[in-house]
């Protein structure tokens, strides 16, 4: 689903060593909802819980590894599952990861998800705009962030936390949320939850498709060496 670049461009990274420059995603991966302004609407409690869970997972990976793999946490009445990818640098790999997340949400009757992506981003100053022709990874004002895309039925929220590193590139904390807040998300990594609750038959079909892709319905890989 192509999305127009706007005054905020987010592009996920591969997994280089901490602090290294990483390639951009394609424009289809931009998360953009003009006009770019933070929402003043209060966050539903479940959105707050999703963002807190996503931030905690991201902080754990950053402390241990200095970087965050692309991940999805999906929640249902049966509990939580986690699905991750080792890289999202190639367009087909990005499509596969997003497609797997949607299938997992359907297969597990998920009612809430949060996608966790490490990214290069540019943020427009208050009341200002930025040149969207310049890709975030090459812009002098770029920042390295963890983006958290939380979804529950009827609500979406994009949080964005700057990754703070010391002069040697070692992670030490996440900054405050600089995302756009409650918004209509667009792009490859938006709309992970099914539009309507899936039937049991639809969920079973999703499980079968997942297995054909080498993914268990709990988000793990059928080949254990890939987990």
C-alpha positions in Angstrom: 0.0 0.0 0.0 2.0 3.0 -1.2 2.2 5.9 1.2 3.2 9.4 0.3 6.3 10.8 2.0 5.3 13.7 4.3 6.9 15.7 7.0 7.9 12.6 8.9 9.7 9.8 7.2 10.6 6.6 9.0 12.7 3.8 7.5 13.5 0.6 9.3 17.1 -0.6 9.4 18.9 -3.9 9.0 21.0 -5.1 11.9 24.5 -3.5 11.5 26.7 -3.1 14.5 25.5 -0.4 16.9 25.9 3.1 15.6 26.6 2.1 12.0 24.8 3.8 9.1 21.9 1.7 7.6 20.0 1.8 4.4 16.5 3.3 4.1 13.4 1.5 3.4 11.4 2.2 0.3 8.9 5.1 0.3 6.1 2.5 0.7 7.4 2.0 4.3 7.1 5.6 5.3 4.6 6.2 8.1 3.0 9.5 7.1 -0.3 11.2 8.1 -0.4 14.9 7.1 -0.6 17.3 8.7 2.1 16.2 11.1 1.1 17.2 14.6 0.9 15.3 17.8 -2.6 14.3 18.8 -4.0 15.8 22.0 -6.4 13.0 22.4 -5.9 10.8 25.5 -4.4 7.4 24.8 -6.7 4.4 25.6 -5.3 2.4 28.5 -4.6 -0.6 26.3 -2.6 1.6 23.9 -0.5 2.8 26.9 0.1 -0.8 27.9 1.1 -1.8 24.4 3.6 1.1 24.1 5.0 0.2 27.5 5.5 -3.4 26.5 7.1 -2.5 23.2 9.4 0.0 24.9 10.5 -2.6 27.5 11.3 -5.2 24.9 13.2 -2.6 22.8 15.2 -1.4 25.8 16.1 -5.0 26.6 17.5 -5.7 23.1 19.4 -2.4 23.0 21.0 -3.1 26.4 22.0 -6.6 25.4 22.8 -6.2 21.7 22.9 -2.5 20.9 20.2 -2.9 18.3 16.6 -4.0 17.9 15.4 -6.6 15.3 12.1 -5.9 13.6 9.5 -7.5 15.9 5.8 -7.8 16.6 4.1 -8.5 19.9 0.5 -9.7 19.4 -2.0 -10.2 22.2 -5.2 -12.2 22.4 -7.3 -13.9 25.1 -4.8 -16.8 25.0 -1.8 -14.6 25.8 1.1 -13.0 23.9 3.2 -14.1 20.9 6.4 -12.6 19.6 7.5 -12.7 16.0 10.8 -11.2 14.7 12.8 -10.9 11.5 16.6 -10.8 11.3 16.5 -8.0 8.7 14.1 -5.9 6.6 16.5 -4.5 4.0 15.1 -6.2 0.9 11.6 -5.2 -0.3 10.5 -8.9 -0.5 11.8 -9.6 3.0 9.8 -6.6 4.3 6.7 -7.7 2.5 7.1 -11.2 3.9 7.6 -9.9 7.5 4.5 -7.6 7.2 2.5 -10.4 5.7 3.5 -12.9 8.4 2.5 -10.4 11.1 -1.0 -10.0 9.5 -1.4 -13.8 9.3 -0.3 -14.3 12.9 -2.8 -11.7 14.1 -5.5 -13.5 12.2 -4.4 -17.0 13.2 -4.4 -16.0 16.9 -7.5 -13.9 17.0 -5.3 -11.0 18.2 -7.0 -8.0 19.5 -3.9 -5.8 20.0 -0.5 -5.6 18.4 2.6 -3.4 18.6 5.3 -3.4 15.9 8.8 -2.5 17.1 11.2 -1.1 14.4 14.6 0.5 14.6 14.7 3.4 12.2 16.3 6.5 10.8 13.8 9.4 11.2 13.5 13.1 10.5 11.1 15.2 12.7 9.8 18.6 11.6 10.2 21.4 14.2 7.0 22.7 15.8 5.0 24.6 13.1 7.7 23.8 10.5 8.3 21.3 7.7 11.2 19.3 6.2 12.4 18.5 2.7 10.8 15.1 2.0 13.0 14.6 -1.1 16.0 13.8 1.2 15.9 10.3 2.6 16.3 10.1 6.4 19.5 8.0 6.4 21.3 10.7 4.3 19.9 13.8 6.1 22.2 15.8 8.4 19.3 16.2 10.9 18.5 12.5 11.0 17.9 10.8 14.3 18.1 7.1 15.2 14.9 5.9 16.8 12.8 3.0 17.9 9.3 3.4 16.5 6.4 1.7 18.2 3.2 1.2 16.1 0.5 0.1 18.4 -2.9 -1.0 17.2 -6.2 -2.0 18.8 -9.6 -2.1 17.1 -10.5 1.5 16.2 -7.2 3.0 17.4 -3.7 3.4 16.2 -0.8 5.2 17.8 2.8 5.9 16.6 5.4 6.5 19.3 9.0 7.3 18.4 11.9 7.3 20.9 15.4 8.5 20.0 18.1 6.0 20.7 20.7 7.7 22.8 24.3 6.5 22.5 27.6 7.6 24.0 30.5 8.8 21.9 31.6 5.2 21.3 28.1 4.3 19.9 27.0 2.3 23.0 23.4 2.5 23.9 22.5 4.1 27.2 18.8 5.2 27.1 15.7 5.9 25.0 14.4 9.5 24.8 10.9 10.8 25.2 8.2 10.0 22.7 8.6 12.2 19.5 6.0 10.3 17.4 2.9 11.7 15.8 0.5 10.1 18.3 -3.0 8.9 17.4 -3.3 8.9 13.7 -4.4 7.0 10.6 -1.3 4.9 9.8 -0.4 4.1 6.2 2.2 2.0 4.6 3.5 -1.6 4.6 3.6 -1.9 8.4 0.1 -0.4 9.1 -3.2 -2.3 9.4 -1.8 -5.5 11.0 -5.0 -6.4 12.8 -7.8 -7.8 10.6 -10.5 -5.4 9.8 -13.1 -7.7 11.3 -12.7 -10.6 13.8 -11.7 -13.7 11.8 -13.9 -16.8 11.9 -12.4 -20.1 13.1 -12.1 -21.2 9.5 -10.3 -18.0 8.5 -7.9 -18.4 11.5 -7.2 -22.0 10.5 -6.5 -21.0 6.9 -4.0 -18.4 8.3 -2.3 -21.1 10.4 -1.9 -23.4 7.3 -0.4 -20.5 5.3 2.0 -19.7 8.1 3.2 -23.3 8.3 3.8 -23.3 4.5 6.0 -20.2 5.1 7.9 -22.1 7.8 6.3 -20.2 10.7 4.5 -21.7 13.6 1.2 -20.1 14.7 3.0 -19.0 17.9 5.4 -16.9 15.8 8.4 -19.1 16.1 10.1 -20.7 13.1 9.5 -24.3 12.2 13.3 -24.6 11.7 14.6 -23.9 15.3 17.9 -22.6 14.0 16.0 -19.6 12.6 14.4 -18.6 16.0 
